[in-house]
Amino acid sequence: MWHQHIKLKKECRAGANPVIFEKIIIIIRYNVSDMFKDFARATFRNLWKEKFFTGINVMGLAIAIAACLLLFKYVYFEMSFDKFHINNNNIYRVTSLWNKGKVQEDHRALTVPWTGPGAKEIFPEIAEYGRLAPVKTFIGKEVISYEDKKISEDNVYFADPGFLKMFSFNMLRGSMANALSKPFTIVLTESLAMKYFKSLDDIVGKTLTIKTGGQLEQETFEVTGIIKDPPVNSHIQFNALLSFTSIFHGLNEGSTWWHWDYTYNYLLLRDGADPVHLGQKMSQERKRLFGAEMGNFSDEIEFVLQPLSAIHLGPDLKFGISKNTSRSALYFLILIGIFILIIGYINYINLAVAKSIERAKEIGVRKTLGAHRSGLIRQFLFESLFINVLAMLVALLLTTLLLPLFERFVEVHLSVAGHLSATVVFLLLLLIVGTFAAGLYPAFVLSSLKPIDALKDRAAKHMQGGGLRKVLVVGQFASAVLLICGTVTVFKQLHYMKNVELGMKMEKVVVMKGLGAFEENQYQYLKSELQKIPAIEKVAAASAVPGDELQAIRSKIIKVNGQKSNDIDIVLVDEDFFDALEIKRISGRGFNLASDQDASSVIVNESAAALMGYSDPGKALHANVQWDKGAFGHGGKTTRVVGVVSDYYQRAKKSQKTPVVYLPRKFFNPRWTNQYYLVKYQADNPASMLEVLKSRWQQAFGNVPFDYFFLEDHFNIQYKPEQLFGNVFSLFTFLALVIAALGLFALSSFTILQRSREIAIRKVMYASESDIVKLFLKDYLKLILVAYLVAMPVGFVLISKWLDDYANRITIGVWFYTVPALVIVLVALLSVSFQTWKAAVKRPILALTD
């Protein structure tokens, strides 16, 4: 073939006819084909010759790629929220910043209902508005009935016609434009519709009854549409939408219902509109948007427009419509994926460099026979490509098998088809980067060897001088140390939050959810019946229980110095609430609701007493509390403190304790507040207790659904993001350690194999087995020490930044430094010791005669 190529070149110089060029193309085609055949044969031969090390390489890379692929799918899913909406780049949620002077009190996702339509009237940049208001704000519990079916539903909202126009939810039946245009109309999701009806046909036009006991009492709603269930990557999850005009049916627009912030307002901006500038202009017009009934509150509020795509990964705003995912947590997961890939590819490079010493003679012979350096580089890159492709195929198989388990683990459905294009791009990029990253160094080093050095066994000296393998081992274990630091810290923080003193007791407390404020007689009957049961200690009622975000009741008090306080939270309770949760009383008494003497009495917690101006909470007892004129319940009036209780964490330990004033629910029970009935019991069998509670509930409330939860479980839901993050972090840290251990095991095996004669000679010279083991362990432990010293300062900075997100956080202590050191040393010992001991006990004569 080569002599034909020379002949054709001479003919070309002589000006031969164009047929020659066809011959050149044919020869080049055959040359390329032969080249790949040669590469493939050499690759198969070399890899098959070293099956053990090939298997280690492929499995290590496959586990690393599979782990990274699962993390990629999870991160991609979290970052895809709300991007399926056609107008997602132009949709913004109106949020409100509540300020006291120059100090920000809180940032709320809710605004008043007039914000959307009022802003659209004033500002031409707004093309459309859409409002959502949780039905539970008005009715406490949503109970939907059709014929003999009566079900308590969650995620039911009042919504505008504009809401369906601006968002890209799929309407299956009915008109998108008119479905919510009239009062007392309802749009059901596909899944909810199938609960009440056998098929989706002929549902439109039928009626459902919503029994509330709240503002709407009980009304009949006409079904005007069926909508496909919102995708899982939507921050808005709903089961039914009621027409927004139903809220104000029978009310005049001067009603105070227009002026309280219980609404999520979304705006669709025209192309080119500046959301920051629009928010500033809306803040300047806040009095028009809030109305006169808000009094001076509007002076303390600024509007901020939040991009739709930033809601899910944005800060947790007060009264948010759904739980957000921490952006910093996702960044940590991305780092985990990078570290795992680094560890996997370091394994491959380390073994490739180590094995390349054995292949030096092969390279020398090939160079002597005329092989060019470029051809050798292509050969080694082809081997790297083959290993990467093989590892990627195994990784795809592992991902397919493990994806259902991983979905259950993270409690999210990660659709394979939905992420297919992004996954393919990710894998192609990984294949290209991985092939070159893992293959370039061995290729260039080996191809640069002089034939004489290769043939005279000088390759080892030539290739080991840079200490690349030591650097790679250090990098590998430094990554592992960082992951261990993160895992330990996450679980320490979670343990701290779940086990510190919360200021109240939630064990053996069942909470039943009532309908609304118009069931006092039923509640009193239920309470009297339950108090007859010996296993029940206390029965109490409240408008909020620990774990809830306190309702947006704006109330301010006049402090002892005459100044207005910041907003203060209000909880409506009965006389047994504090005893049921074992909340410590500092001074005074509880409520006495047997008479009307406590109609103007309040109980405050320690933080509220401090807010009033009392450094000693006990001194707040018998103090007069003057309320701001805009305050709920006691606006402009004076009340008297009859008791002071200790602070407890209404929300998780990650939040601060807040000032709370407790009002007697008998005298202040607005129709829109939640109603919770708490039962403290002694029985060790919760199932039997629930049967008793259900029986008594049905006696008191008839066929109203029996909804309950255990208070401890309800409170611990707040720790779910940290628990999930910790589980994912620990899982992939474990995989990283497995990959690192595989690599170290293979590398130590190869090193021992190369130094087998040295070990034999040392044994002949009376070295003991323990001396041999110490010799090898010492080298690796030195590298691990360097990795530890490199990783710990970086880990300290990263972990401290993560902990800064918590109001109450652990202090980094000795455990932070000792646990990673112990784990990484243990992994190294387990990886190296077995092979080292196996070589140390081998008879010297066997090694010397190999």
N, C-alpha and C positions, 0 to 999 in steps of 0.2 A: 504493500500500500504506500509505503514511504517513497519508494523509487518512482512510482507513478506520479506522486505529488511533485517530485523534483523535475520530472520530464515535462509535466504540464507548465511549470513555472518557466522553463526554457522556451516552450512553445509560445507562451504569452509574450515573452520579450521579443520573439521573432515575428510577432503580429499575426498569430494564427487566427482562424475564423472563429465566430461566436460559439460554435459547437463545443469549443474548449471550456467555455464558462459553465456549460451544463455538466461537463465531466467534473469540474472543480466542485460544484454544488453537491454532486453525488458523493464525491470522495469525502467532503466535509461532513455530509450526513452520516456516512459510514464511520468516520473518525469519532464523531460525537457519540454515536450509538455504541461503538466499541469502548469509548472512554467510560460511559456509564456502566456498561457491562463489567469492565475491569473494576470500577469503583465498587459495584455491588458485590462482585465475587470476593474482593479483598475485605470489604466490610463484614460480610457474612462469615468469612473464614476467621477473621480476628475476633469477632464477637462470640462466635460459637466456641472458639478455642478457650475463651475465658468466660464460660457460662455463669459462674458464680458472681463475678464482678459485674457482668452485663445485667444479670438479674437485679443486683443491688442498685445499679444505676437506673434501670428502668422503673423499678418499684419506688425508689426514692423520688425520682422526678414525677412519676404518676401520682403519688400521694400528694406531692406539693402542688401539682397543677390542678388536681381534683379539689383540694382544699381551697385553692385560690379561685377556682371556678365557682364553687358554692358561695364563697364570700362575694365574688363579683355579682352573682345573680341576686344575692340579698341586698347588697349596696345599690345595685342598679334599680331594683324594685323600690327601695326607699326613696331614691332620687327621682323616680318617675311619677311621683304623686301629682295628680291634677294636670299632667301634661297632655292627657288625651282630649281635653277640651279644645275645640277649634280656636276659641278666643282667649286661650290661657295667657297669652302675653299682654292682653289688654284688660284683664279682670283684676280688680283689687278689692280687698276687704277693708272697710272703714273701721279703724280701731281708735280707742280714746285713751289719751294720757291724762291721768288725774294728778294734778300738782297742788302742792301746798307751798305757796311762795315759789321758791326756786327748787324745792325738793319734790321729786316724783314719788307720789304715794303708790300708785300701781298703774299697770298698763292693761286695759281691758279689751277683750274681743267684741264685747257688746256695746251697742250705742242705742240711742232712742229711735223709735220706729219712723219718725218724721225725717231722719237724716237722709235716706235715699231719695224719696220723692222731692223733699225740699231742696236738696243739692241739685237735682236734675233741673228743677225750675230755674235755679239761679245761674248755674254754670253750663255754658254750651259745650264744654269739653266732654260732658257725660252723655253717652248715647243711650244707656239703659241702666236701670237699677233693679236689684232683686233682693228681697228680704226673707229671712228665715227667723222664726220665733219658736222656741221649744214649747210644745203644748203643755208639758209638765210645769212650766212656769205659772200657768193659769189654773191647772186642774190637779196637780199633785201626782196623779196616776192616770194613765190613759187606758181606758177599758173600752174596747170596740166589740159590739155585738151584732150578730146577724142571725135571725131566727133563734135557734137554740144554742148557738155558739157564742160564747162570751170569753174573750181573751184579753189579758193585760199586755199591752204592747209597749215597746221602747222605740226611741228614735222616730217620734211622730212630731211634725213641725207644721206651723202655719207658713205659707209661702205665697209670693206674688206670681202673677203670670210672667213677669219679667225674669223671674228666677229660671223658669224653664226655657225662656228664649235665649238667655245669655250662656247657659251651661249646656254641654253636649250630652245630656242624658237621652237615652233612646226610648221614645214613646212607642209603645206597642199597640195601644188602642186609644182612641180619642184624639182631640185636637190639642197640639202643643200650645197654640196661641190662646185658646179659650177655656182650657180645662179648669183653670183656677180664677176665672174672671168674675164669678158670681159668689155671693155668700153661701155657706153651707154646702160646698162642693168638696170632693176629696179625690185625690189620685193615689192609687195603690201601687206598690211595687209588685212585680210578678210573683215573688215568693209569698208575700202577704195575701195576695188575691187567691192563691191556691189553698191557703188555710181555710178560707171561708166558702170558696166556690170550687166546683169540680173541674171547670175549664175556664179559659180566658174569654170564650165566646159569650156574648150576651150579658156580660157583667156591667158594661156601661149603661147607666140609667137606673140600676138597682140602688137601694138605700141601706146605709149602715147607721147604727145608733151609737153615739159616743156618750157614755155616762161618766160624768166627771165629779160633780159635787163642788166644782169651782166656779169660775167666772161664767162659764157657759152652761152650768148645771147639766142638762141632758138635752142633746140636739140630734136631729136626723140629718145625715149628710148624703148627698147624691154622688154616686161614683161617676166621674166624668172622664176618667182616663186610667190606663194601666201603663206603667213605666218599667223598663228593665231595671233590675237591681243595680245600684251603683257599683262600679268596679271596686275591687278591694284597694286599689291605689287611688281612691278618692278620699279627701279629708272630710267630705260631707257624706255621712252614711244615714240613710233614712228608710223607713218602712212605709210611711204614708205622708202625704202632703195635703193639708187642709187649706182652703182659700183664706188668705190673710184678712180679707174684709169681714170674715166671720167674727174676728175679735171685737170689732167695733159695731157690730150689728146692734142697734138699739141704743148706742152711746153717741153723744155729740162729740165733735172734734175738740171741744174744750176740756174733755175729760182728762184726768191726770194719767190715764193709761197711755196717752200719747207722749208722755214726758218722762217715762222711766226707761232705763236702758236694759231691755230684755230682748233686743233684736240684733241679729247678724245682718249687717248691711253690705251688699256687694255692688260694685259699680263697674260698668263696662265703659271704658274710656275710648274716645275716638283716637285714631292714629295720630301720633305726634304730640299728644297731651303729656304734660309734665306732672306726674303724680305727686312729687314733693311740693311743687308750687301750688297745685290744686289743694293739697292738704292744708297748706298755710292759709289759702284764701277761705277755705271752709272754716278754719279756726277763727278767722276774723268775723265770719258770719254766724258764729255759734249761737248767739242769742236767737236769731231767726230759726235756726235749725232745732234748737231745744225748746223754745217757747217760754212764755212768761212764768209758767207754773214751776219751772226749775229754779226760780229765784236766783241766788248768787252762785249756784253750782256751776253754771256755764262759764263763769269767769275763770274757773280753775281747770278747764278741760281744753285739750288740744286734740285735733284730729290728725291721725297718721294713716296714710294709705299703704296697706301691706300687699305686695304682689301675691297673686294666687299661688305661684310656683314656690314662694318662700314660706308658706304657712306651715306645711308639715315639718320642715326642717328648721323652722324659726324658733324663737323663744316661746316658752309656755306662758301664754297670756292668761290673765285671770278670766275665768268663765269661757275658756276656749271650747269650741264645738267638738273637738276630738283630742286624743292624746298625741303629742308630737314625738318625733324621734330626734334625739340629740345629734346635731351635726358633728360635734366633737367625737361622739361615740362612733359614728361612721368613719371619721378620719382615723380613729384608732384601729378599726377593723381593716381599713385599707392598709395601714402600716403592718398589721398582722400578716395580711396577704403578701405584702412585699417581703417581709422577713422570711416567711415560709418559702417563697420562691428563691430568695437569696441562699437559704440553707440548702434547698434541693439542688440548685445549680453549683454551689460550692462543692457539694458531694461529688458531682459529676466531674468538675474541673480537677479536683484533688486526685481522684482516681485516674483521670485521663493523663495528668502530668506524671503520676507515679508509674502508670503502665507504659508511658512513652519511653521510659528508660530501657525497658525490655525490647522496645521496637527500634532502638537506635541502629542495631546491625541491619535490620530490614531496610531502613532508610539509606544506610551507607551502601548496601548492595544496589538498591534501585538508582541511587545517584551515580554510582560507578557505571551502570548500564545505560546512563544517559537521561535519566528522569530529571525534569526541570522542577525548580522550586514551586512555580505556580501550580504545576500539576499535583505536587504533594500537598500543597495548601488546599486545593480543591478536594483531594482525597479525604483529608481529615475533616473538612467542613461537611462533606457528604456523610461521613460517619456520624458527625454531630447531628446532622439533619435526620438521619435514620433513627438514632436513639430518641430524638425529640418527637418524631412522628409516632414511633412505637409507644413512647411514654404517654403521648397525648391520646392515643387510641385507648390505652388502658385507663387513662384518667376519665375519658368520656364514659367508659363502661362503669367505672366506680361512681361517677357523678349520677348516672342514670339509676344505679342501684340504691345509692344513698340519698337521693333527692327527697323521696317521700319521708324518710326518717328525719332528714334535716328540716323539712317543712313542719313536721310535728314538733321538732325541737324549738324552732323559732316562732311557731304558731302563726305562720304566714304561708299562703299558697303562692308559690313561685312558678308561674306558668312557663313551661319550656318554650312553647310556640311564641308567646308574647315577647320573649327576649332573644329569639333565634338570631336575628340579624346582628344585634349587639354582641351576642356570644360568639358568632362566627368571626366578626372583626377582632374581638378580643383574642381569640385563639390564634388567628393568623399573625397578629402583632406579636403574641407571645412566642409563636413558632420562629418567626424571623429573628427577634431579639435573642431568644434562647439559643438558637443555632449558632449565631455569631458570638454571643457572649461565652458559650461553653466550648466552642471549637477553635476560636481564633488563636488563643495563647498556645495550646499544644501544637497547632498547625504551624505557627510562625517559628516556635522554638525548634521543633523537630526538623522543619525544612531548612533551617539555618545551619544545621550541623554540617561540618566538613566530613566528607567520606572517610578520611583517615582517622578522625576522632571517633566516628561511629564504629568503625571496624576494629579499633584498638581499645574498646571499652572505656573511652574517655567521656562518654555522654553523660554519665551520672554526675561527674564533677562539673561538667559544663552546665547541666540543668539544675543543680541543687544550690548553686551559689546564691541566687536571689532570695531564697527562703520563701518562695511564693506559697508553698503548701502551709507553712506556719502562719502566714498572713491570712490565708483563707480559713484555716481552722479557727483562728482568733475571731474573724468576722462572723463565722458560723455560730460560735458559742456566745459571742456578744449579742447577736440577735436573739438567741434563746434566753439569755439572761434578762433582756428587756421584756420579753413576753412573760417570763415568770414573775418579774416585778409587777407587771400590770395585773396579772391574774390574782396574785396574793392581795394586792391593794384593793381591787374591786370587791373581793369577798370579805375583806376586813371592814370596808366601808359599809357594805350591806349588812354584815353582822352587827356593826355598831348601831346602825339606824333601827334595826329590828329588835334589838335587845336592851337598849337603854331605857331608863325610866321615862314613861310618857306622861305621867301625872294622872293616869286613870287606869282602870282595869277593864279589859274587854272580854276576858275569858268567860265562856258560858253565858253569853248574851245573844239572844235572838232578836232580830229587828223585823217587825212587820210593817209593811208600807200601806198607809191609808190612802183614801181617795182625795180628801181635801178638808176644808174647815167646817163643813156642814154635817159632821158626824160625831159631835160631842156626846150625844146621848148613847150612840152605839159604843163609843170608846169607854164611857163610864160603865156601861153594862159589861163589856169585855173585861175591864180591869177588875170589877168586883167578882166576876166569875173566876178569873185566874188567881186572885188572891186567896181563894178558898183551897187551892192546891198546895199541899205541904212542900212539894219540891220546888216551888217558885218563891224566890226571895223578894223580888221587887218587880213592879210594873210601872213604867213611866212613859211619858210622851214628850216629843221635842220636834222642833221644826228642822233640825239638822243633827246628824250624828257624827262622831269622829270618822274622818276619812272623806267627808263631803267638803266641797268648796262652799263656804258660807254664802248664802244668797245675797244678791246685790241690794241690800237695804242701806240706803245712804242715811246715815245719822251722825250728827256732830253734837258734842256737848260743850258747854262753856266751862273752861278750866277755872281753878281757884284764882288764877291771875287775871281772869276776865277774857282771855283769848279763846278763840274757837279751836277745838281739837281737830286733828286729822279725822278722816272717816273712821268710824268705830263699828265693829260687827255686832249684830244683834241676834240672839238665839232665843226663841220662845220655848219655855219648858214648863213642866208641871212640878209639883212639890217633891216628887220622888226621883227626879232625874239625877241629881248629884249622888244620891245614895246608890242608885243602880249601877253607876260607873265608878263608885268609890273615889270620887273627887274630894280631895281634902278641903275641909272648911277651915279657914284661917281665923275668922271671927264672925260673930253675928249668928244668924239663923237662916233656915231655908224659908221658902214661901209657905204661907198658910192660906190655902185657897178655899177653906170652909166658909169664909165670909168675904166681904168686899173690902176688908181693911188693907189688903195688899194691892189694891188697884193702882196706887201711885208708888209702889215699891219696886226696887231693882236689886239685883245681885251683880257684883262686878268681880272680875278676876284680878290677879296681881298686876298684870300689864295695864288693865284699864285704870286701876287705882293710880299707877305711876303716871299714866296719861293725864289724869285729873290733876296731878301735881303733888301726890303724896308719895314721898320716898319710902315711908313705912306703910305697907298696904293695910295694916290693921287700923290705921288712923282714918281710913276712908269710911269706916263704919259710922252710920248715922249722918254722914255728910249729905248735903242737899246737892242734887245733880240738876243743873239747869240745862235744858236742851235747846239747841239752835232751832229757830222757827221752821226750818225745812226738815227737821228730824222726823223719822217715822214714829208714829204712835203718840209721842209726847211733844210734838212740835211746839216750841215756845213755852213749855210747861216746866215745872220743877218736880223732881221725884226724890225719893229718899233711899239711901243705901241701907238695906237691912242685913246684908251678908257679904262677906268677901271670901272667895274660894281661890285655891291655888291655880296656877296656870297648868294647862295640859296641851298637848299637841293635837290641835284639830286636824291638821294635815300631817304628813309624814315628817320624820325627823330631819329631812333635807330642808324643811321650811322653818321659818322663825315662828316663835309663839306670838300670838296677836292679841290685842286688847278686845275683850268681849264683854258686853253687858247683857245680862239675862233678864228677860221680861216674863211675867206670869202669863202663860198662853190663854188662860181662862178669860182674861180681860183684853188681850191684844192677839187676836187670831184672824188675820186677814185671809180672805178666801183663796188667795193664790199661793199660800205657803205650803211647803211639804208637810206631811204628817207621818211621823215615825213613832211606832209603839215598841218600846224596849221591854224585854222580859229577861230578868236575871234568874237563872235556875241553878239547882244543885245536882240534878240527876246526871248519872254517868252515861246514860243512853240517849243521845240526841235524837235518834230516830223516833223513839217512843214519845219524847217530849214534843216533837213536831206534830205527831198525830193528835196529841192532846190540844195543842195550840190551834191546829186546823179545825178541830171539832168545835172549840169555843168560838173561833172566828166565824164559822158558818152560822152559829147560833146568833151572833151579834150582827153580822153583815149580810146574811143570806147568801146569794149566789155571786157576790163580788169575789173575784179571784183572790186566792190566798198567796200573796207575794211575801217572801221572807228572805233573809240572809243572816248569816252569822257575822256579828260585828267585827270579830277578829279577822275573818277572811276579807270582809269589805275593806277594812283599813289596810290590810297587807297588799291589796291590789296596787296600791301606789308604788310598791317596791318592784312591781313586775318589770319595768324597763331595766332597772339595775340587775335584777335576777337574770333576765334574758341576756343582757350584755355580759354578765359574769359567766353564764353558761357557754355562750359562744366563744368568749375570750379563752376560757379554760379548755374547751374542746380543741381549738386550733393551736393553743400552746402545747397541748399534749401531742398533737400531730407533728408540730415542729420538733419537739423533743424526740419523737420516734424517728423522724427523718434524720436528725442530727446523729442519733445513736446508730442508725443504719450506716451512715457515712463513716463515722468514726470506727465502727466495727470492721467495715470493709477496708478502710485505710490501714488500720492496725494489723489486719490479717495480711495485707500485701507487704507492709513493712517487715513484719515478722518473717514472712516467706523469703524476702530478700536477704534478711540478716540471719537466716537459719544457721549458716556455717559459723557466723560470729558467736551465736548462742552456744553452739556445740563446742567451740574452742574454749569459751568461758567456762563451760561445765567441766571440760577436761582439766582446766586450770583451777578446779575446785570451787567454782562459783555455785552457790546453792540456788534452788528454785526461787526462793524469796528474793535473792539478789537480782535474778533475771527479771522478775516481775517488777521490782522497784525501779530497775534501770529504765524500763519502758514507760512505766507509769509516771516517773519523774518528768520525762520529756513532755508528756501530754498535760500533766498538771501545771507545768510552767505556762503553757499556752492558755490554759483555762484561767489561770490567775490573771494573765494579761487581758483576756477577754472580759473578765469580771471588772477589772479596774477601768477598762474603756467604757463598758456599758453602764455602770452604776451612776455616774454623774448625769448622763443623758436620761436615764430612767427617772432619776430624781426630778429633773426639770419637767419632763412630760407628765409624770404622775401628779406633781404639785399643781400643774395647770389644770388637769382633770378634776382634782379635788376642789379647786377654787369655785366650781359650779355649785357647791353645797354650802348652805348657810351653817350647817352643823357637820363637821368633818373630823375624821380621825387625824391624829398627829403621826407623822412618819417616825417610826421608832426603830429599835434594834432589829425587829422581825424583818424589816424591809431589806436589810443587808445580809442577814443570816440565812433566811429561807432560800433565796436564789442561789447562794453559795453552796448550801447543802444539796440542793436538788441537782445542780449542774455537776458537782463532783460525783454524786451518786450515779448519774447517767454515764459519766466518763468511766467510772470504775466498772460498771456493768458492761459497758461496750468493749473495753480493752482487756479487762482482767482474764476473761475466759480464754481468749486466744493466746494471751501471753503465758498463762499457766500451762495451757496445752503444749506450747512450744518448749516451755521450761522443763517439763517432765519427759519430753521426748528423748530417747536414747541418742547420745552424740554420734554414734557410728552410723545411724540412719541418715542424719543430716549431712555428714561428711561424705557419704557415698552416693548422695542424690546427684 
